[in-house]
Amino acid sequence: MEMKQLTFSLQSSLLLISLIFVTTSVSFKIPRLSPTGGQFIHGNYWTQSRPSEASSPAFDPKDFQTFYYNQTLDHFNFRYDSFNTFQQRYLINSKHWGGSNISAPILAYLGAEESIDVDIPIIGFLPENAIHFQALQIYIEHRYYGESIPFGSREVAFKNASTLGYFNSAQAIADYAEILIHVKKQLHAEHSPVIVIGGSYGGMLASWFRLKYPHVALGALASSAPILYFDDIVPPETGYYSIVTKDFQEASETCYQIIKKSWSEIDNIASKPKGLSSLGKKFRTCRRLTKSSELKDYLKSMYASAAQYDGPPNYPVTVVCAGIDGASSTEDILTKIFAGVVAYTGNLSCYVNQPKSLTETDVGWGWQTCSDMVIPISVNNDTMFPPYKFDVDEYINKCKATYGVPPRPNWVTTYFGGHDIKLTLSRFASNIIFSNGLRDPYSIGGVLEDISDSVVAVHAKNGSHCLDILTSDHTTDPDWLVNQRKSEVRIIKGWIAKYYADLQALQ
Amino acid sequence: MEMKQLTFSLQSSLLLISLIFVTTSVSFKIPRLSPTGGQFIHGNYWTQSRPSEASSPAFDPKDFQTFYYNQTLDHFNFRYDSFNTFQQRYLINSKHWGGSNISAPILAYLGAEESIDVDIPIIGFLPENAIHFQALQIYIEHRYYGESIPFGSREVAFKNASTLGYFNSAQAIADYAEILIHVKKQLHAEHSPVIVIGGSYGGMLASWFRLKYPHVALGALASSAPILYFDDIVPPETGYYSIVTKDFQEASETCYQIIKKSWSEIDNIASKPKGLSSLGKKFRTCRRLTKSSELKDYLKSMYASAAQYDGPPNYPVTVVCAGIDGASSTEDILTKIFAGVVAYTGNLSCYVNQPKSLTETDVGWGWQTCSDMVIPISVNNDTMFPPYKFDVDEYINKCKATYGVPPRPNWVTTYFGGHDIKLTLSRFASNIIFSNGLRDPYSIGGVLEDISDSVVAVHAKNGSHCLDILTSDHTTDPDWLVNQRKSEVRIIKGWIAKYYADLQALQ
């Protein structure tokens, strides 16, 4: 184990990726999956203003040690190339650990589509609960993100499908298995129960990890993990944008109506001579609009982001609607919409079409959505958005054009399942919490019903994306959120207690 | 689905492989894992004389249809090459199937390290029980065996690690998942419960399949599956050759003593001038011996094979010992041993060092034991054999020298588990039968204790390798074997009944 003092480099995680051959156009219909939303393509309110983005009082960078594991490039192949290795980063905080002699637990955060540096300061669940579990904390970075880049450099790793091919969820969880086995061995903690924790895509990884590696992890907390948003499991009459719509309609019927009417108004103006220029002026765009979809995509992303992260203390959906509803009733529709934009983003020198660079997450998630993470998001007729039917063939062609290889839209359900999940798992598997906030549009692809006594759904009607695992704030967190977290801790303690009883009985 | 009439080509499965660059020397310490033993490196009694090798009366080639599935070369990678496909063969027998409208069950035999043609006629469990389950029977060939060869030809597929790399157990069970999902879809039988069945290596695949793809298979019958014979799970004081020894000692103490003394006698003679020639004469070897290990390896394999397949009606261990014990007491040790050889193999024009060609199984299993199937078989001091300590470094070096890539001795336990299996699976997983015959030396690496109510061990004190799934013979099968099979069927019926109840409750 090579050791290094932890130096947080949030800057480096915002590294600008200049590999312009990668476009995110194919995936713009798939809102970014992330606990933080920090890199949501069009920016969002949440990370700019949520007080708890400031890291938890329980979090202290000095408590962390950084390690690098010599990771196998391809776990499932024995070609010469498969044996190449890369340095995979993980961090350990043993401040509260009870030690191997009592087989004290391990809380393992499974990294997702960003540098682990982004997550560590904001995932409060581990540092806040480690003391109650006497738990070791470990945070593992996902391959191809942060410092855990194969092939020696980001340039080579992201060059094309021959180097990107190893970048997928099955390989990622095999990485986690190897590292957790290695760490337990190093610490002589073979019998320490491991609880894996992840949010969003990382939450999917956590639940899949428990399903595929029950001998490595005793249980999983899968926060806002839309493991059912694959194939045709989400019924066609609902979907991500249906929940966004519901959130807005519940916040304000007038706001919802205005948004609903705004799209044809935009099209209408855009179709007139100098219409784009007129729209540009109205929305004070940073650069001139070249097509109306630039504006519409911006707005769609803003509403989606507001809904996905519609949590305390500011509830961005309410903020957007306060802007829209607050505009004088005599104003035209798009002036009201713009008031919503300003309310959401704050006062800026310009809006829409901001110059932006692709982040490593944009690039990485762009590939992932074109390999195994094919999340088929349609926009139904009954939403406040222009309808859009996900077309898998078109999607495949776009991915092929970008990467030279097609995605595998059925692989997730083949490998991890999802269809008839209650039927298939009610007498198989154990110890998974699927937590969801029902305001989070991704919750429509989440597990919202208990599957069995120990594969359970915990959801909060007013919750948003990954809220439960983020740093808590005792001044602003509502009771239901405090209780949700307590209930999750209680469930996990139950698993661990049973495990210790089993361990004792078998020894 | 391309269809083809089934034409059994047992001949083709005995195809001589002339790829002489592949040696099996690195794996000779690992007795072949197979329900049939047909290609056990040094031949064996069992397939030559067991009456039930004649196929089951329930088996009729005309009932089978052959299909080929366009299989993905690499399920876990998105490199360009990963998308190559090959034609994977599977056969369906729908004679007794109750149909999709009643979601009648599917019994799926998971092919192992041989052509599926070898297994179909002798795996009686499916044809004999299909009628009781109203089950569809499906038999799937393992990649790189039989007709299911990637890269267009055996020559290319087996050329070196760059084409062999895709040949491993994780890829193989992913193949099975794809085919079973495909078949269920084609037959509109999405809710038909699938029971996977396999023997030996195929039994490992069956149990691992249930663990990794519970959404595809409801349950698994894993016959003689030594899933614990990896890493250091089998305790050092026992092992494969300890069970061989026990079998012989139980059959005849004198026989055991003679075998035990024979090794030093062979060494003794071999060390004398013209000693090898003298040994060659005594054992009527087909070609002259160039070293005494040729004779010793032959004998070791014969004893191992006799023990592994020590089943009714002939019980080859008893046959060997009858030969040894039947020789006149005044004869020398090696004359007695030779009498055992003759008793086991029958009257041949010559013995030992027969000219032989590598079968496709020799070649395929040679690779598999040098990639993920690293079964660390030592020979302990208390056996009737010369002791041998499995040396993982030496093993790795031999594999590297042969294939240019090392094996991954820890991969099976990383991916599939095995350590503390009761602790890890007692509250996870369901519906697996681990069946073993305790005379089978591989049973020492099997699961011999119930793990939970539905992950159960069924073992027969006098059973041998895979006996329960082979064609039954009502004239010679002992009661315990008949009862073992009945008990397995009863357990599987219980799983299916619960499944149908769940299905009804959820619909």
Interface residues (C-beta under 8 A of the other chain):
Chain A: D74 H75 F76 N77 F78 R79 Y80 S82 F83 A161 S162 L164 G165 Y166 F167 N168 A170 Q171 A174 A177 E178 I181 E190 H191 L211 K212 Y213 P214 H215 V216 S371 D372 G404 V405 P406 R408 W411 T413 T414 Y415 F416 G417 G418 H419 D420 I421 K422 L423 T424 L425 S426 R427 F428 A429 S430 N431 S454 K498 Y499 D502 L503 L506
Chain B: T72 D74 H75 F76 N77 F78 R79 Y80 S82 F83 A161 S162 L164 G165 Y166 F167 N168 A170 Q171 A174 A177 E178 I181 E190 H191 L211 K212 Y213 P214 H215 V216 S371 D372 G404 V405 P406 R408 W411 T413 T414 Y415 F416 G417 G418 H419 D420 I421 K422 L423 T424 L425 S426 R427 F428 A429 S430 N431 S454 K498 Y499 D502 L503 L506
